Amino acid sequence: MPAPPESFIAAIAETLNSAQIPCVLWGHYLLRVHGVPTVIASMDFIVPDCALKAARETLSLLPHLTLCREDESCPRYPIVWYHPPPSFHLHIKSSQVSLDIYPQSQVLWFLPPLDQSLLHPATLPPQYLLASDKDSLPPRGRLSRGSGAFASPEHRVVVLQAHVLLESCMRLSARDSCKTIGSLSMAIIDYVEQYVDGDGFLDIEQLPEPLRTSYCELKADIKPVAQWLRDLKEALGVPHVEWEDDRTW
């Protein structure tokens, strides 16, 4: 399905920022910015847990968005989630793409709390950069690759650095490996290896241990993926649990 234009993404970020709500791009669009070719099924942002209510109220005021009632009338309900579900979502008028909002505790719990420093490009913490940063993100117009850096520097959307994206997916894979919602994270690790690392846009040295060693082992294909995942969980101190059927049907 057609992706929302970058100006639309930027307008959502600006709306949240104007309400003093820091936000970070997530999901399919984040992958595209890092050069991963992927379809856009949703437009995703992460906000502080304490700002979820304010984000819901702020976004609900926009005329082109409709807050979902989260019942059988929504085409996404019931659904099998292959990644952690959002706290709430809104439907974009005249589009099949939804706007999904996630709390930081669900996907970026290992990072310092999102705060007001994300509202100002000059004070961005080192884990983040602007989606328009052409010096750090892949260029536009590459064949068989995602969109790359935003075209306009006026579109001030905060995104994760490539190594933080990889770290989040590795931690999510370890945490949710025994749930259906953990399935997508492992696939994204493969995408990052192929399209981000493979194209020279990942600085592995910035990946903290034990994740750096674990990722290098995965790249070297020195053990079965199931064993690799067990070792990653042990290295991160994630307790072993049996498979949990978390589907909604």
Secondary structure, 3 states (H helix, E strand, C coil): CCCCCHHHHHHHHHHHHHCCCCCEEEHHHHHHHCCCCCCCCEEEEEECHHHHHHHHHHHHCCCCEEECCCCCCCCCCCCCCCCCCCCEEEEECCCCCEEEEEEHHHHCCCCCCCCHHHHCHHHCCCCEEECCCCCCCCCCCCCCCCCCCCCCCCCCCEEECHHHHHHHHHHHHHHCCCEHHHHHHHHHHHHHHHHHHCCCCCCHHHCCCCHHHHHHHHHHCCCCHHHHHHHHHHHHCCCCCCCECCCCC
